[in-house]
Amino acid sequence: MEKIDWNERQSKYEPIFKGAEKDKDLDLYYKTLREYLFSLRDGHIKIVNDNVYDGNTVFKKEVGGGFGLSTVQLDNGKVLVSLVLENSPAAKSGMKLGAEIVAWDGKTGREAFGQTTWSENNMATDEVKRFNQGRFMVRAPIGKEVQVEFRNWGEPEPIRTKLTAYDDQFETLKRTKTKLTQADLDASPIEGKIVGNGYGYVKIKHFLPSSNDTSPEKSLAGLLNMFQDKHVKGLIIDLRNNPGGDDQLAADLAGFFVKEMKHYEYVSYYNRYTGEFELNRNEVVKVKPAKPYFDGTVAILINSRTGSSGEGMPLVLKGIPNVKIVGFTSTAGSFGLMSSPIEIKMPEGYVIQFPDGRSLNQNKKVQGDADQTGAGGAVPDIKIPLNEETFKESVMDGQDVELKYAIEAMEK
């Protein structure tokens, strides 16, 4: 496990903070605070009262301008356009979905992508970071002109053009950010149906206690009974974009897929008086077998936005012979506990928040969290390549590639 080198952090950031304080440079202070927190590689660490889209002057100044596009990077390093807003500078220049960004603002597309650091929130894994780099590479100060060279899909000749960033009210960022709506929270977190040619499909949106009448456990049990009556060929559990919630609920729902009791987590909390982490003996979460037991093949869909308790089910069920985890990426790698988060008041009214506990596996080692190298989370058993073919299917043709891969895996 890669540990944080606190002395290296101090020698790097302390002089910058002191300089910012001396020059009363609030922008530099804020940017350094962000960068320092981001360097800790944990999606739970954040400036609580920092609403980046609303009244954050530094954020607006640096990345408030859009050109009407968003990008993703393929496994081979190519940067492709994954979103084009109608009537935007990008659209007017003739740029289309799937265009390759050959050059951007004096750099190659690949260099521009790799040098992008902005994001709304902390990124634990390199995969989460790449997702955000694709969104923020094509943001700039409002009014900034950039030289762009792009090649539309299937066209031999690149097009060179100048684009000017405009105030799009963060439209490209909002379009590419997944967020649970109030309607999602009011509805049952669990939805199910039969897909493909006879596979059960269950979407679990979150693990938050919902205001819904039926408990999520009852909803899932009902669906599993129905699937078993219909003799489904297998089951797909969709945890993509699931931001988590309650660990106990995640463990309870995992119970339908285990034959015997399984360890979910030991919980250890930070004791502020002793400065040590201490095991809480009363808080051991187990996965208890629940009825109906589903004994068919199971594919669990994940992505880099499957976070916190959302990572619990794939982590605890991974390795069971009839279960396969399927995705383009690992989960978010942020599995710390937020029972009563540690809050620290900073100058200029910022409040930062840290998890107060850690989740431990049966060997009492930290589980699920990313390390300093940016690796972590639940890793797919079937990792889908992000190449020209899967990009075209998912982004340009609007197909559900992960679902397709899951069904193919179960048909083997």
N, C-alpha and C positions, 0 to 999 in steps of 0.2 A: 504494500500500500504506500503510495507516494505521499509523504507528509509535507506539511507546509513549513517552509523555512522562514520563521518569524523574523530572524535577524536580517535576512536578505530583504524582506518586506520593509522593515524599519529603515534600513540604510537607503532603500530606493525612494520611499514615499515621504519620510520625515522632512528632508530638506525642501521638497516641493511644497508641502503643507506650510512650513515655516516661511518660505518665500511668499506664498499666497497671502499669508497673514500679514507679513511685513508690508506688502504692496496693496493690502486691502483688495486683492483681486478675487472677487466672489465667484466669477466664472471658473477660474483656475481651481479654486478650492472645491467647487462642486464637481468639476470634471475629475479631479484627483480622487475625491471621495468615492465617486462611482467606479473609477478604474481600480482602486484598491479593493472595494467590495467585490467587484467582478473577478478579481484575481483569486478569490477564495473558492471559486468553482462550486457554488451551491445555489440552486434555483430558489431556495427559501430565504436567502439573505437579501434584504432590500431596504431601501429608504421608504418607510411606510407612507409618509405624507408627501411623496413626490409624484404628482399626477402629471406625467410627461406631456400628455396631449392638451393639458388645460392649465395655461398660465406658467409653464416652465420656460423662462426666457432663453436659457442656454440651449435647450433642446430645440426650441423654435428657430433660434439663430443658426444652429449648426445643421439641422436636418429638417427644417420646416418646409423646404422646397422639394417638389416632386417633378418628374418629367412625364409621368403617366405610365410608368412601367415597374415591374418587379422581376427579379431573376432567381434562378437556382443554378447550382453547380453540379454537373454530372460527375460521376466517379473518375472520368478521365481528365477532369479539370476544366472542361469547356463550360462557359457561362451562357445559359440560354434564357430567353425572355419567357416568363411564365404568366405574365399579366400585362395587358395593354388597355389603358382606359380610353374610351371613345373620345374623340375630339381633343385629345391631349397632344402636347408637342411630339411625343413618341409616335402616336398614331398618324399625325399629319406628316411626319417625315417618311412615312411608308413602312415603318417597323411593324412586324406582325408577330403573333404568338409563335414561339419556337425559333425566333431569330437568334443567331449566335452573336454575342457582344465580342467583337474582335479587339477593339480598342476603346478605352473610356478615359477621357480627361488626361491624355498624355501617357497613359500606361496601357499594357495589354489588359484584356478583360480579366484574365486570371490574376494579374498583379493587383488590379483595382479591388477585386473580390477579396483577396488575401489580406489587404491592408485596411479593410473596413472594421471599425471597432464599435460603432454605436449600436445600441439595442435599447428596448424599453426596460428589459429586466435582466437579471443575472443569469448567466448561461453555464450550467455545470459541465456538460459534455461538449466535445468538439462538434458533434452532430447538431446539437441545438445551436451552437455558434454559427455553423455553416448556414443553417436555415435563416438565421437573422442577418448574416452577411449578405445573403441574396436579396433581402428586403432593403437593407440600408445602404448597400453599395450605390444604389441609384437614387439616393437622397442628397440634397445639398442645400446651402443657404439660398433663400429666395432670391431670384435674379441672377444667380450664377450661370454662366455660359459654359457648356462643356462640348468638346469635340468628340464625336462618337463615330465609330466605324462598326457597322453590323452587317451580317449576311443573313438574309431571310432563308427560311427552311427550303432546301431543294433548289436554291438559286446560286449560280456560280459566282456572280459578281457581287462584291461587297458594296455597300452604300456608305458614303461619308457625309456627315451632316453636323450641324451645330444645334444643340438643344438648350433651351433656357428654362431654369427651374422656376416654377410658379407656386403660389400658396394654394395647395390642394386640400388644406385642412387635414393633412395626414391621411388622405384617402387611400393611397396604395398600402400604407401600413395597416390601416383598419381592415382593409379587404383581405389581408393575408394573415391576420391575427385571429386565432380561434378563441372565442369567448362564450361562456355559457350565458344565455339570455335568461331573463326572469321566467319566461315561458318554459325553458328547459328545467329550471329549478322547481317550477310548480307542477310540471307533469311527472309521471313516473320515470325514474332514471333508467328503467329497463323496458326495451321494446323488442319484440321478436316476430319472426315470420319464417316461411320456408323459401329458400332461394335456390338458384341453379337448378339442377334436376334432382331435387330431393335432399337438400342440406338444411339443417336447422341454423338459424342466424339470430344471435342475441346482441343487441347494442346496449352497452352499459355506459351511460353518459357521464356519471359521476358517482361517488360514494358518500354523498352528503345526505343527512337525514332529510327526507322530503316531506312536504306538507300533504303528501298524497295519502289516501286512505289505506291502500294495501301496502304491506311492507315489501321492500325489494326481495326479501327471501321468498315470500309467498308468490310474488310475480314470477321469479325465476323457476320455482318448483312447478308452478302451473305450466309454464312453457315447456319445461323438460318432460313433464307427463305427456303433454300434447305431442311433442316430438317423438317420444318413445312409442306412443299409440300409432303414429304415422310411419314408424320404422324409418326414421331419417338415416341417411348414409353416414352422417357425421355432423359435428356441431362447430359453428364459427362463433367465437366470442369477440366482439369488436370493442376494444378499449382505446381506439385511436382518439386523441384529443381529450382523454379523460384526465381531469386535473387532480383527481383524488378526493379525499374527504376523510371518512372514518375507517381506521385500520380494522376495527372489529367487524364492521360490515363487509369489508373486502375478504377477511378471513372466513366469515360465515358463508359468503357466496361461493368461496373456493371449496367449501365442504361437500358440495354435490359431486365433486370430481376426485375425491380421495377415498380409498378403501379403509385406511387406518389413520388414526390421529397423526397430525403432522405439525412440526414446529413452524410458527409464523414469525414470531419475534420475542426476544427479551427486550425490555426497555430500560435504558439507563439515562438518568437525568444528571445535569450539571448541578453540583452543589456549590452555590456562590460563596459559602463560608469556608469550605475546605479547598475549593478550587479543583475538585476531583469529580469524575463521573461516577455515579453510584447506581447499582442495579436496583430497580424497584421490584421487590419480590412479589408484590401483589399484582403486578401488571405483566403477566406473561400471556401472550396471545397465541392460541393454538387453533389449528384448522381441524374441526371435528367433523367426521363423516355425517352427511345429511341425506335424507331421503327426498326424492328419488336419486339414487346413485346413477350417474351417467357414465356408462362403460364404453361408449363408442369412441371413435377418434375425435379429437378436439383440436381446433386451430385457433390460437389467440392472436388477434391483430393488434399491433402496437405501432406507435411512431414516437418521434422525439418530443411530442407534446403530451405523451402519456406520463403523468407526473405524480409524485408523492404516493398516496395510498393506491392510486391507479396502477402503480408499478408492483403492488403487493401480490396480486393474483399471478401475473406472469413469473414473478420471482419465486413464489412458493410452489407453483405447479410445474415449473421447468424441470425437465428430467424424468417426469412420469412418462412411462413408455407410450401411452396413447395420446400424449399432448405435444403439439408442436407450436412454437412461437414464430410468428411470421411478420416481417416488416422490412422497410427500406433501412431503418435505423434501430438502435437500441432505444429504451425509454429514457426519460429526462435525467436520470441519475441524481435525483433529489429526494431522498427517502428519510430525511431527518424528521424529528417530531416537533410539532408546533402546539404542545399542550398549553403551556403558558410561555410564549416566546419571550426571549430576553430582549428588552428594549433599551437603547442607549440614546440619550439626548445629546445631540451634537450642536456646535455653534451654528448660527443662522437659522435656528429652529428646526433643523432636520432631525428626524427620529429614525434610527436604524434598528432593524429587527433581525435576530438570529434564532435558529431553532434552539430549543432548550434541552432536547433529548436526542439520543441516537437509537436506531433500530439495530439489534444484534442477532446474528444467526445462531444456530445451536452450539457453535463453538465460541460464542460470545465475541465474535468479530463483527465490526461494522458492516452492514450489508446494504446494497442498493445505491449507495452514494458514489458519485464520481470522485476520482482521485485527482491529484494535481496535474496528471498528464491529460486530463479531459476524457478519460475512459470510465464507464460505469453504467449503472442501470441494468435492466433485464435485457440480455442480448438475444437477438433472434436466432432460432435454430435454422430457419430458412431466411437468409438475408437476400432481399430482392436487389438486383443491380439497378442503379439509376444510370441508364444509358440512353442513347437516342431512341431506342425502341420503347422502353418503358415510359420515357418522358412523353413521347408522342401519344402513346395509349392513354396515359393519365391526364396530361395537361391539354393536349390538342384535341383528343377524341373523347375526353370526358369519361373514360372507363375506370372502373374500380380495380386497379391492378393488384392491390393487396388481396382483395377477395378472390380474384382469379387464381393467384398463386396458392392461396389457402386451399381452394377446391382441388387444384391440380395435385397438391401435396397429399390430400386425403384420398385421391383416386389411385395413388401408387400402391 
